[in-house]
Amino acid sequence: MDKRENELDKLEKLAESFSTMGDFTQIMRDSYSRLESQYEDVNSRLARVNELLRQSLSERNRLAHYLHNILESLDTGVIVTDQAGRINVFNSAARKYTGIEPADALGQSFHEIIDIGKARSEEAAGLAAGESISGEILLCPTEEQRIPAAFSITRLREAGSNGQSGLVLILYDLTEIRKLQDNLKRISTLAALGEMAATVAHEIRNPLAGISGFTALLLRDIEPGSEVRRLVEKIDEGVKSLNSIVGSLLDYTRNVYPEMIETDPVKIVENAICDIRTEPESQNQVFEVQVGSRRLKAVLDPQLFRLVVLNLLKNAVQACPSGGKIRVCLNRLESGAFQISVEDEGPGISDEARGKMFEPFFTTKANGTGLGLATVKKLTELHGGRVMAENRPGGGAVFTIEIPDSVQGD
C-alpha cells in the first residue's frame, strides 16, 4: 500500500512537473513571438533608415554632380583651396586661363599656379572668413597667348569651424572689356574729330563757293587751248574735289533720322547706276543687276538708301579703275531680311584694310576721303541693319548689307 501511494505521489509530482514545463514552454513561446515581432519591427525600421540613407546619398551625389557640372560650364575660372592652401577644386575655365591640367593642379599651392605677387599673396593669407581682395593680372597659358584677367580671392565661410578655412580664387577674362574700352576711346576720338571736321567743312564751303564762281567767270573769258585756261581748269577741278570731300564730310557728321517707308529698292539701284555712269572713271565698267523678284519691296529711307548704294558703287568703281564687271544682287532672305550685295573684280580687301575699312578717314586709295564706307556703315546701322565685306573666291571683293524686317512683294 505504501509502495502504491509512493508511486502515485511520484506520478502526481511528474504530472505537476510536466504542467509546470508546459507553462514555461508557453511563456517561452510567448516571449519568442514578442521577440520575433520586435525583430520584424526593428528590421522594418532599419530598412526604412537604410532607404532614407540611400536616398540621401543619392541626392548628395546628384547635388555634387550638379554643382560639378555648373563649375565645369562656367567661363569663369574657379580655384578652391583647403585649410592648408592646397588646391582641391580646379575647373575647366581655370585650365583655359592657366594652361595647366586639373590633375596637375590638384594638391598644389595656388601661389604656384597663379602669381599675384608677394604683397597680394600675404594679403590673401591674412583674410578673415568672408573677406576678399581683388585685382588684375596678365595670364600666359601658352608662350604666344596673353589673357588680361581680373581676380578675386575670398576666404570661405565654414559653419562650426574655429580654425582657418580655405580660399576661393575667381578669374575673369577681361579681353572683351579691353576691346570695348579701346573702341570707346576710338569712338570718342572720332566723335571729337568729326565735330571739328564738320565745323571746318562749314567754314571752307563758303570760300570754295567764291573760288568756284570766280573760276567759272575766268573760264568764260579765257580762250580755249591756252596755258592760262589749262591752269584755271586745274583750279576748277581742285575746287570740285574739295567740294566733294566737304559734302562727304557733312553727310557723315550730320545727324539724320530715317523716314522708313515701303520702297522699291531695285528702282533706287538702277537710278544710282545711271548717276554713276555719268562719271568719267566709270566709263570702262560693266554694271549688272540681279534681282530675286522684280516686285521686291523693302521698308527703307529712300534718300539714305540711295546714298548707301552710291557709295558702294563708287567704292567698286575705284577698286577696278582699268575696267571690269560690277554686279549688284538684291534678294530677300528666309528670315525676311532685305539683302543687297555689290561685287567688283578689283584686287580685293587687304589684311591691313580688313579691320579698318569702315572707320572714318581710313582709305587705301590715293584720292580717297575715307568717308564712303564709313557713311555706308552709319546709314545701314540707322536702318537697324549690318554691313559685311569679304573677298570673292575668284578675285575682287563683295560688300553685303542686310536690313531686317523688310516687306517682300510677290
C-alpha positions as CSV (number, residue, x, y, z in Angstrom):
1,M,0.0,0.0,0.0
2,D,2.7,2.3,1.0
3,K,4.6,1.4,-2.2
4,R,1.5,2.2,-4.3
5,E,1.0,5.5,-2.6
6,N,4.6,6.4,-3.2
7,E,4.3,5.7,-6.9
8,L,1.1,7.7,-7.2
9,D,2.8,10.5,-5.4
10,K,5.7,10.4,-7.8
11,L,3.2,10.3,-10.7
12,E,1.5,13.4,-9.4
13,K,4.8,15.2,-9.0
14,L,5.8,14.2,-12.5
15,A,2.4,15.4,-13.8
16,E,2.9,18.6,-11.9
17,S,6.4,19.0,-13.4
18,F,5.0,18.4,-16.9
19,S,2.3,21.0,-16.2
20,T,5.0,23.5,-15.0
21,M,7.1,22.7,-18.1
22,G,4.1,23.3,-20.3
23,D,3.5,26.7,-18.7
24,F,7.2,27.5,-19.1
25,T,7.1,26.4,-22.7
26,Q,4.1,28.6,-23.3
27,I,5.9,31.5,-21.7
28,M,8.9,30.8,-23.9
29,R,6.7,30.7,-27.0
30,D,5.1,34.0,-26.0
31,S,8.5,35.5,-25.4
32,Y,9.7,34.2,-28.8
33,S,6.7,35.6,-30.5
34,R,7.3,39.0,-28.9
35,L,11.0,38.9,-29.8
36,E,10.0,37.9,-33.4
37,S,7.6,40.8,-33.6
38,Q,10.2,43.2,-32.2
39,Y,12.8,41.8,-34.6
40,E,10.4,42.4,-37.6
41,D,9.7,45.9,-36.3
42,V,13.4,46.7,-35.8
43,N,14.2,45.1,-39.2
44,S,11.4,47.2,-40.8
45,R,12.7,50.4,-39.2
46,L,16.3,49.5,-40.2
47,A,15.1,49.0,-43.8
48,R,13.4,52.4,-43.8
49,V,16.5,54.0,-42.3
50,N,18.7,52.3,-45.0
51,E,16.3,53.6,-47.7
52,L,16.5,57.1,-46.3
53,L,20.3,56.9,-46.2
54,R,20.3,55.5,-49.8
55,Q,18.1,58.4,-50.9
56,S,20.2,60.9,-49.0
57,L,23.4,59.6,-50.6
58,S,21.8,59.6,-54.0
59,E,20.6,63.2,-53.5
60,R,24.0,64.1,-52.3
61,N,25.7,62.5,-55.3
62,R,23.2,64.2,-57.6
63,L,23.8,67.6,-56.0
64,A,27.6,67.1,-56.1
65,H,27.3,66.1,-59.8
66,Y,25.0,69.1,-60.5
67,L,27.5,71.5,-58.8
68,H,30.4,70.0,-60.7
69,N,28.5,70.5,-64.0
70,I,27.9,74.1,-63.0
71,L,31.6,74.7,-62.3
72,E,32.6,73.0,-65.5
73,S,30.1,75.0,-67.5
74,L,31.3,78.4,-66.2
75,D,33.5,80.6,-68.4
76,T,35.0,81.9,-65.1
77,G,38.0,80.2,-63.6
78,V,37.3,78.8,-60.2
79,I,40.1,77.5,-57.9
80,V,39.4,76.4,-54.3
81,T,41.9,75.5,-51.7
82,D,41.7,73.7,-48.4
83,Q,42.9,75.0,-45.0
84,A,46.5,74.2,-45.8
85,G,46.2,76.2,-49.0
86,R,46.3,73.2,-51.3
87,I,44.0,73.2,-54.4
88,N,41.1,70.8,-54.3
89,V,38.9,72.3,-56.9
90,F,40.2,73.4,-60.4
91,N,37.6,73.8,-63.1
92,S,38.0,73.7,-66.9
93,A,38.0,77.5,-67.3
94,A,40.9,77.7,-64.9
95,R,42.7,75.3,-67.2
96,K,42.0,77.6,-70.1
97,Y,43.4,80.6,-68.3
98,T,46.5,78.9,-66.9
99,G,47.3,76.2,-69.4
100,I,47.6,73.7,-66.5
101,E,45.6,70.5,-66.4
102,P,43.4,70.0,-63.3
103,A,45.2,66.7,-62.5
104,D,48.5,68.6,-62.3
105,A,47.0,71.5,-60.3
106,L,45.2,69.5,-57.6
107,G,47.2,69.3,-54.4
108,Q,49.4,72.3,-55.4
109,S,49.5,75.6,-53.7
110,F,47.5,78.2,-55.7
111,H,50.6,80.6,-55.5
112,E,52.4,78.0,-57.6
113,I,49.7,78.2,-60.2
114,I,48.8,81.9,-60.1
115,D,51.4,84.5,-59.4
116,I,49.6,87.5,-57.9
117,G,52.7,89.0,-56.3
118,K,54.2,88.6,-52.9
119,A,52.3,91.5,-51.3
120,R,48.9,90.3,-52.6
121,S,49.7,86.7,-51.6
122,E,50.4,87.9,-48.0
123,E,47.2,89.9,-48.0
124,A,45.2,86.9,-49.2
125,A,46.8,84.7,-46.4
126,G,45.6,87.2,-43.8
127,L,42.0,87.3,-44.9
128,A,39.3,86.5,-42.4
129,A,36.2,84.5,-43.2
130,G,34.1,86.2,-45.8
131,E,36.7,88.9,-46.6
132,S,38.1,89.2,-50.1
133,I,40.7,91.0,-52.2
134,S,40.7,91.7,-56.0
135,G,43.0,92.9,-58.7
136,E,44.2,92.4,-62.3
137,I,46.8,90.0,-63.7
138,L,48.2,89.0,-67.1
139,L,47.9,85.2,-67.6
140,C,50.0,83.3,-70.1
141,P,48.5,79.9,-70.8
142,T,50.9,79.4,-73.8
143,E,54.0,81.2,-75.0
144,E,52.0,83.1,-77.6
145,Q,48.8,83.7,-75.8
146,R,48.2,86.6,-73.3
147,I,45.0,87.0,-71.4
148,P,44.3,90.1,-69.3
149,A,42.3,88.9,-66.3
150,A,40.7,90.1,-63.1
151,F,40.9,88.0,-60.0
152,S,39.0,87.9,-56.7
153,I,40.2,85.9,-53.7
154,T,37.7,85.2,-50.8
155,R,38.1,83.4,-47.5
156,L,35.5,80.6,-47.3
157,R,32.9,80.6,-44.5
158,E,32.6,77.2,-42.8
159,A,29.9,76.7,-40.2
160,G,31.2,75.3,-36.9
161,S,34.8,75.7,-37.8
162,N,37.0,77.5,-35.4
163,G,40.1,77.2,-37.5
164,Q,41.1,78.9,-40.7
165,S,39.2,77.8,-43.8
166,G,40.3,77.6,-47.4
167,L,40.3,80.2,-50.1
168,V,38.3,80.5,-53.4
169,L,40.0,82.3,-56.3
170,I,37.9,83.5,-59.2
171,L,39.4,84.5,-62.6
172,Y,37.6,86.7,-65.2
173,D,38.7,87.2,-68.8
174,L,39.0,91.0,-69.5
175,T,39.8,90.6,-73.2
176,E,36.4,91.8,-74.5
177,I,36.2,94.5,-71.9
178,R,39.6,95.8,-73.0
179,K,38.4,95.8,-76.6
180,L,35.2,97.7,-75.6
181,Q,37.3,100.2,-73.8
182,D,39.6,100.7,-76.8
183,N,36.6,101.0,-79.1
184,L,35.1,103.6,-76.7
185,K,38.3,105.6,-76.7
186,R,38.5,105.4,-80.5
187,I,34.8,106.4,-80.9
188,S,35.3,109.4,-78.5
189,T,38.4,110.5,-80.5
190,L,36.5,110.1,-83.8
191,A,33.5,112.0,-82.4
192,A,35.7,114.9,-81.4
193,L,37.4,114.8,-84.8
194,G,34.0,114.7,-86.5
195,E,32.8,117.7,-84.7
196,M,35.9,119.6,-85.5
197,A,35.8,118.4,-89.2
198,A,32.2,119.4,-89.5
199,T,33.0,122.9,-88.2
200,V,35.9,123.3,-90.6
201,A,33.9,122.0,-93.5
202,H,31.2,124.6,-92.9
203,E,33.9,127.3,-92.8
204,I,35.6,126.0,-96.0
205,R,32.4,125.7,-98.0
206,N,31.8,129.5,-98.4
207,P,35.3,130.3,-99.7
208,L,35.1,127.4,-102.0
209,A,31.8,128.7,-103.4
210,G,33.5,132.0,-104.1
211,I,36.5,130.4,-105.8
212,S,34.2,128.2,-107.9
213,G,32.3,131.3,-109.0
214,F,35.5,133.2,-109.9
215,T,36.9,130.3,-111.9
216,A,33.7,130.0,-113.8
217,L,34.0,133.7,-114.8
218,L,37.6,133.2,-115.8
219,L,36.8,130.1,-117.9
220,R,34.1,132.1,-119.7
221,D,36.6,134.8,-120.7
222,I,39.7,132.8,-121.5
223,E,40.4,131.4,-124.9
224,P,40.2,127.5,-125.2
225,G,43.5,125.7,-125.5
226,S,45.6,128.4,-123.8
227,E,48.0,127.6,-121.0
228,V,46.2,130.0,-118.7
229,R,42.9,128.2,-119.3
230,R,44.6,124.9,-118.5
231,L,45.7,126.3,-115.2
232,V,42.3,127.7,-114.4
233,E,40.7,124.3,-115.3
234,K,43.1,122.7,-112.8
235,I,41.9,125.1,-110.1
236,D,38.3,124.3,-111.0
237,E,39.0,120.5,-110.7
238,G,40.6,121.1,-107.3
239,V,37.6,123.1,-106.1
240,K,35.2,120.4,-107.3
241,S,37.3,117.8,-105.5
242,L,37.3,119.8,-102.3
243,N,33.6,120.4,-102.6
244,S,33.1,116.6,-102.9
245,I,35.2,116.0,-99.8
246,V,33.3,118.7,-97.8
247,G,30.0,117.2,-98.9
248,S,31.0,113.7,-97.9
249,L,32.2,115.0,-94.6
250,L,29.0,116.9,-93.9
251,D,26.9,113.8,-95.0
252,Y,28.8,111.7,-92.5
253,T,28.8,114.1,-89.5
254,R,25.2,115.4,-89.7
255,N,22.5,113.8,-87.6
256,V,19.9,112.1,-89.7
257,Y,16.7,110.2,-88.8
258,P,15.5,107.6,-91.3
259,E,11.9,108.0,-92.6
260,M,11.1,104.4,-93.2
261,I,8.6,103.7,-96.0
262,E,7.8,100.8,-98.3
263,T,10.2,101.4,-101.2
264,D,11.2,99.8,-104.5
265,P,15.0,99.2,-103.9
266,V,15.5,97.9,-107.5
267,K,14.5,101.3,-108.9
268,I,16.8,103.1,-106.5
269,V,19.7,100.9,-107.6
270,E,19.0,101.4,-111.3
271,N,18.8,105.2,-110.8
272,A,22.1,105.2,-108.8
273,I,23.8,103.2,-111.6
274,C,22.6,105.8,-114.1
275,D,24.2,108.6,-111.9
276,I,27.4,106.7,-111.6
277,R,27.7,106.1,-115.4
278,T,27.9,109.9,-115.9
279,E,31.3,110.0,-114.1
280,P,34.4,109.6,-116.3
281,E,36.0,106.9,-114.1
282,S,33.1,104.5,-114.6
283,Q,33.2,104.5,-118.4
284,N,35.1,101.2,-118.5
285,Q,32.8,99.4,-116.1
286,V,30.0,97.0,-116.9
287,F,27.1,97.0,-114.4
288,E,24.9,94.1,-113.9
289,V,21.8,93.9,-111.6
290,Q,20.4,90.6,-110.4
291,V,17.1,90.6,-108.6
292,G,15.3,87.7,-106.9
293,S,12.0,89.3,-107.8
294,R,11.2,92.4,-109.9
295,R,8.5,93.3,-107.3
296,L,10.9,93.2,-104.4
297,K,9.8,95.7,-101.7
298,A,11.6,96.8,-98.6
299,V,11.0,99.3,-95.8
300,L,13.8,101.9,-96.2
301,D,14.5,105.5,-96.2
302,P,14.8,106.1,-100.0
303,Q,17.2,109.0,-99.8
304,L,19.6,107.4,-97.3
305,F,19.5,104.1,-99.1
306,R,20.4,105.9,-102.3
307,L,23.5,107.3,-100.6
308,V,24.4,103.8,-99.4
309,V,24.2,102.4,-102.9
310,L,26.1,105.3,-104.5
311,N,28.9,104.9,-102.0
312,L,29.1,101.2,-102.6
313,L,29.1,101.7,-106.4
314,K,31.8,104.4,-106.1
315,N,33.9,102.1,-104.0
316,A,33.6,99.3,-106.5
317,V,34.4,101.6,-109.5
318,Q,37.5,102.9,-107.7
319,A,38.6,99.4,-106.8
320,C,39.0,98.5,-110.5
321,P,39.8,101.7,-112.5
322,S,41.0,99.7,-115.5
323,G,37.6,98.2,-116.0
324,G,35.6,95.2,-115.1
325,K,32.2,94.0,-114.1
326,I,30.3,95.3,-111.1
327,R,27.4,93.1,-110.0
328,V,24.6,94.3,-107.8
329,C,22.4,91.5,-106.3
330,L,19.1,92.2,-104.4
331,N,17.2,89.5,-102.6
332,R,15.2,88.5,-99.6
333,L,16.5,86.0,-97.0
334,E,14.4,83.3,-95.4
335,S,14.4,85.4,-92.2
336,G,12.5,88.2,-94.1
337,A,15.5,90.5,-94.2
338,F,16.3,92.5,-97.3
339,Q,19.8,91.9,-98.7
340,I,21.9,93.8,-101.2
341,S,25.4,93.0,-102.3
342,V,27.9,94.8,-104.6
343,E,30.7,92.7,-106.1
344,D,33.7,94.1,-108.0
345,E,36.6,92.5,-109.8
346,G,39.3,94.6,-108.2
347,P,42.3,93.4,-106.1
348,G,40.2,92.5,-103.1
349,I,40.5,93.5,-99.4
350,S,44.0,93.5,-97.9
351,D,44.7,92.3,-94.4
352,E,45.5,95.8,-93.4
353,A,42.2,97.2,-94.5
354,R,40.0,94.4,-93.2
355,G,39.7,95.7,-89.7
356,K,39.7,99.4,-90.5
357,M,37.8,99.9,-93.8
358,F,34.6,101.1,-92.1
359,E,36.4,103.6,-89.9
360,P,36.2,107.3,-90.8
361,F,39.1,108.8,-92.7
362,F,40.7,105.4,-93.4
363,T,41.4,104.8,-97.1
364,T,43.8,102.9,-99.3
365,K,43.1,105.0,-102.4
366,A,45.3,107.9,-103.4
367,N,42.4,110.3,-103.8
368,G,40.0,108.7,-101.3
369,T,38.4,110.6,-98.4
370,G,37.9,107.6,-96.2
371,L,34.3,108.5,-95.6
372,G,32.4,106.5,-98.2
373,L,32.4,103.1,-96.4
374,A,32.1,104.8,-93.1
375,T,28.9,106.5,-94.3
376,V,27.6,103.2,-95.6
377,K,28.1,101.6,-92.2
378,K,26.5,104.5,-90.4
379,L,23.4,104.7,-92.6
380,T,23.0,100.9,-92.6
381,E,23.0,100.8,-88.8
382,L,20.5,103.6,-88.8
383,H,18.2,101.2,-90.7
384,G,18.9,98.6,-88.0
385,G,21.0,96.6,-90.4
386,R,24.6,95.4,-90.8
387,V,27.3,95.6,-93.4
388,M,29.8,92.9,-94.2
389,A,32.8,92.7,-96.5
390,E,34.8,89.7,-97.8
391,N,37.0,88.7,-100.7
392,R,35.4,86.8,-103.6
393,P,36.9,83.3,-104.4
394,G,37.6,84.4,-108.0
395,G,39.1,87.7,-107.1
396,G,37.7,91.1,-106.1
397,A,35.5,92.0,-103.1
398,V,31.8,91.8,-102.2
399,F,30.1,94.1,-99.8
400,T,26.8,92.9,-98.4
401,I,24.1,94.7,-96.5
402,E,21.2,93.1,-94.6
403,I,18.3,95.1,-93.3
404,P,15.8,93.2,-91.1
405,D,12.0,93.1,-91.1
406,S,11.6,94.3,-94.7
407,V,8.5,93.9,-96.8
408,Q,8.6,91.4,-99.7
409,G,6.4,91.8,-102.8
410,D,5.1,88.9,-104.9
